[in-house]
């Protein structure tokens, strides 16, 4: 149904819009905002209307939406209201549920308290930059947030303004000119040799516990420490992930918790899916763990979880909390988490001369630059060792002093 809309008694003309029932049985609206003067293409924004039960309701919802597209309407809206509608639109167009939930949390916790009341058309780059600084500094009585949270906010804001620019609703994207926190990660924290020895002994003891909960947490931590896996990847391992002929772990999935616990294909990076070789000790420990589970729960299927309490896949956040408590009881440095075990694995390999490219593949980084940015501080020692080795070569071969 095509509507060339002029509301009765309205002060401003609405754009033409139409509604239709798509192949999935969901009503949707599409508006026409003219032609982009740069590309020459027609500007036709789209909106799914899953709440509409029939054509009449669809037309009513479409009209309300079209009113927000009228000249100047978007610019006059509060930013938090406009962003809420933008995120709802992402959900209706099939964006990953975890992404949508992350954006909603970002809108609620970062955007709304800082710049949510600003009008869409009034937002200036300096206001965005100031919001980022306030959030990271913990000003105005707020707890400070990390770079990751601010980058998510930046992604939400920039994505929304880019779409509004394409649809001709705003003239420019002020977020692109804002000062953003550096994407350079800080040096990875690892456990020292003394702490490593204490932790290894504790994990061995906990994995032999009669308490399946303690045993499961220790096993997840053991896998992260021994292989460099992320905790979500360790929790997602199935029994058939263990390649017995090659003594490898096939890492192809991770556990996600939003909006609900689910095992999903690895999507952290395109290198997320990988095979990780196991040392004999780790391989034997995993076989023992599965045998103990069979003894407790009965024979488990090959597609069942490798590490489990009751036969179901584990929630990473629960294992992380329990491990943090264990680390604190062992006197490990404050801030020691499951992810610290991944960094410890990589650091120990670097100290022993394993090539950075091999470590990149083992960790599942898509680019070696990511690995280098995390562990460059450890390579400084390797460079000193290289200089000492060259001195030996020069002495052996009688080189120039």
N, C-alpha and C positions, 0 to 999 in steps of 0.2 A: 504494500500500500504506500503510494507516494503522497507526500504532503508538502505543498508549497506554503509554508506556515507564516501567517501574519495573525498574531493573537488579537482577538477583539479588544479594542481599546488599549492595545499594548503600546508602549512608548518606543520600543525598538523592534526592528524586524528580526524574526527568527530565521535561521538558515533552513533551506529545504532539507527534509529528512524522510526516510522511508523505514518501514518495518517488514520483516519477513520471518518465516519459520525455517530454520536451517535443517540440514540433514540429520542432526542429532535431536531434533524435536525441541530446540530451544529458540525462543524468539530473540531477534537481534535488531538493532537499529544502525542505520548508516546515514551520515549527514553529508551535505555538499557545501564546501566553504570557498568554492572558486578555484582558481588556478594559481599554482606557485609561480611567482614572477621569475624565479631563478631557473627552476627545472622545467617549467612548462607543464608539469603534471597536475592533474586534478587533485585537490585536497579533500579526501573523503574519510574522516575519522569513523571508527566503528565502535559499537558498544553492545556487549551481550546483555540480555535481559532475562536471566533465568527465573526471576521472581514473577514474570508475567504468565498468567494462566490462559489467556486468550488474546485475540488480536486487539480487542478494545483496551485491555490492560497494557498490552505492549505499546500501543499508540500513546497512552497516557504517560507511561514511563519514558518513552522516547521524547515526548514533548518537553518533559521536565529536564531531560538531558540536553535537548536542543537549546533550551533557554540558557544553559551554562556556556553554550558555544556562540551565543550572539555577540556582536562586536563589543568589546570591553568587559564582557561578563566574567571571563576567567581572571582578568587582571584585578578585578575588584574582590575576588574571593579570598577568604583566609587561606593561608598556605596549608595548615593542617587539614582543613576540610577538603581542599583540592587533592592533596596527597592521599587521603583516605580513599577517595573515589578512584584515583589512579591505581592504587594497590588492588582494590576490588576488581578493577578492569584487568589487571595482570592475572588474577586468579581465574577470572572467567575465560581468559584466552589460553589457559592451560599451562601457565608458568608453574614450575616445581613448587609443591606445597611448602617445602622447607624454606625456599626463597621468599615466598609470600609471607610466611610467619615471621621470618627475620625482618622483613621490611615493616611489618606491622609493629613489631617490638621496637624497632629503630624509630618509627614515627612517634610511638607512645613515650619512649624513654629519652630520646635525644632531640628530636625535632620539636615536638610540642612544647617542652619547657623552655626552649631557647628562642626559636624564631617562628613558632607555630601561628602566632597571632598576626604576623606580617602579611600584608596583602600580596598576592602572587605577582602583581605588576610592579610592586614597590621594592621587592627584594634587591639589595645591592651586594656586590661581591664582598665588601668589607663586613657586612652583617654575617655572611656565611663564615668568613675567616674568623671573626670574633666568636661565633658560636663554637667552632672547632676548638679554639684556644680555651674557652671557658670549660668545655667538656673535659679536655685533657688535663687542665689544671685543677679541676675540682672546685672552681670558684662558686660563689653564691651558695655556699653550704652544701654543694653536691659532691658526691664521691667521684674522684677522677675516673675516666674511662681510658682504655688503651687505643692505640692507633687503629687497630682492627675495627673497633666500634665506630670510630670517626670515618673510616673509609667506607663502611657500610652506609652511613648517613650520606656521604658524598655520592655514592652510587645511586641511592634512592633519589636524591634531589636532582642530580644531573640527568638521570634517566627520565624523570618526569618532565623536566624543562625541555629536554631534547624532543620528547613526544609533542609537547604543547607547541614548540616552535614548528615542527613538521606540520602540525594541524592548523597553523596560522592563528593560534590563540594568544601567543605572546610573541614579542619581537625578537627576544634574545635570551640566551641562557647565562644568567649571572654567576652560576656555580662554576663555570669553566674558568672564570677569572679570579676565583677565590684562592687564597693560599692554603694548600692542603698539607697534611702531615706527610712526612717522607714515607715511601714504601719500603725503605731499606730496613730489614729486620735487625733487631739487636743481636749481639753475639749469643749463641745458644749456651745455656747453662747445663753443665754436666756434673755428675757426682764424682768426687775425687777417689783416689785409690783406697783410702781407709774406709770411706763410706761405702764404696763398692763392695769391699770384703764383708762388711757388716750386713749390707742388704742381701748379698748372695746367700749368706748363711741363713738369714731370716726367711728368705723365699723358699729355700730348700726345706726348712722346718715346717713352714706353713703349708707347702704342697703335700706334706705327709700327714696333715691334720685330719682328724675324723670329722671335723666340721666342714661340710661341703661349701659353705659360704666363704670361709677363710681360705679354703683350698682353691676356689675359683678365682678370688681376687689375686692370690699369689701366682696362679698360673697365667692370668692375663699379664701381670707385671713381668713375669719371667719371659713370656714371649716377646714383649716390647723391648726388654733389656737385651735379649739374645738375638733378636732379628732386626730391630729398628722399626717394627711396625707401629702404626698409630693405634691407640687403644680401641677405636671403633673397628679397625681392621682385624685386630686380635679377637675381639668379641664376635666378629662375623665369620671366623674360620669354621669350616665344616670338617667333619672327619675325613671326607674324601679330598680335602684341600692338601692333605699330606701325601706327597708323591713318594712312595716307598722305594721305587726303583732308582730314582735320582736323588733321594733324600733332600727334597725341597718342599717348601710351602708354596702353594698357588694362592696368591693374594688377588682376589677379583671382586671383593665386596666389602662394604662397611655397614655398621649399624648406625642408623639415624634415629633421632628421638622426637622430631617435630614434623607433623603434628602428633604422630604416634610412633612407637617403636617399630622399626622395619629394617629388614636386611636389603640393601640396595647395591647395585653395581658400583664399583669404585668410580667416583667422578671428581675426586679432588684435583687430579690433573690427568692428561691423556696418558701419562706414564704410570698411573695408579695401579693398573692391573699388571702383575709381574710375578715371577718365580723367585723365591729367596732361598738360597742354599742354607742348609743346617749343618752345624757341627755335630759330631757323634753324641756329645753329651745332651744337647738340646733335642735331638731326634729321639734318643732313648727316653728322655724325660716326658716327651709328648706321648710316646707309646705307653709308658707307665700310667700317665694321667688317664688316658682313654680306657685302659684296662681297669683302673680303679673305679671309673664311672660305670663301666659295665657291671662290675661287682655290686655296686650300690643300687643301680637303677634297672639292671637287666641289659641285655645286648641292645645297643643303640644303632640306628640306621646310618648309612654312609653320608646321607645329606643332613644329618643332625649336627648340632653344634659340637665343636671340639672341646670347648670349655663350657661347662654348664653346672647348674645347681640342681635343677629338677627336670632336665631334658629340653628346656627352651633356651633361646638365645639370650645372652646377658645384656643388660642396660649399661652402656659405657660410663655414664655419669655416676651410677651407683658404685661401680668398681673403682672409679677415680677417687670418690670420697673415701672409700675404705682404705685405698692405698695411701692417700694423704695422711690418714690417721696412723697407719703403720710407719710411714716415713718419719713422722713426728716422734713416735715412740722410740725409734732407733736413733734419734738425735741427728738426723740428716738435716742439711741446711733448710731454713725456712723457704717456702716456695717450691719445694721438691714435689713434683706431680708425675703422673703417668707419662706425660710428654717429656719430662726430664730423662726418662729411661731411653727414649728414642735418641735424644741428643747424646746421652752417655755412650750408647752403642756406637754412634758415628764417631765420637771423639776418640774412643779407645782404638777404633780401627785406624784413624788418622795417625795417632801416636805410633802405631806399628807399621806405618808406611804403606797402607792400602791406598791405591790411586783414588783420587777424588771422583773420577768418572764411575768407578766401581761402586763407590758409596752412594753416588747420585742414583744409580739404577736400583740399588738395594733399598734406599729410602722411598723410591717412587717419585722423586722430583722430576718434572718435565724438562727442566733446564739446569745445566751444571752451575749457572750463575746463582741460582737459588741456594744450592749447596755451598758454594763459595762464600756467599754473603753471610751464611750462618756460621761457617767454620773457618773463615779466613784467619782469625786470631790464632788458631792452632797451627796453621801452615807457616806462621812466622818461625816457629821452632823447627819445622821441617827445612826451612830455608837455611837456618844456621847449621843444621846437620849436613845439608848439601855443601855448604862452604867448607866445613871440616873435612868432608869426604874428598873435596877437590884438593885440599891441602895434602891429603894422603896421596892422591894420584900424582900431584906435582912432585912430591918427595920420591915416590917410587920410580918415576920416569925421568927425574933429573931436570924438571922444568925450570924456567926462569924464576928467581925468588920474587 
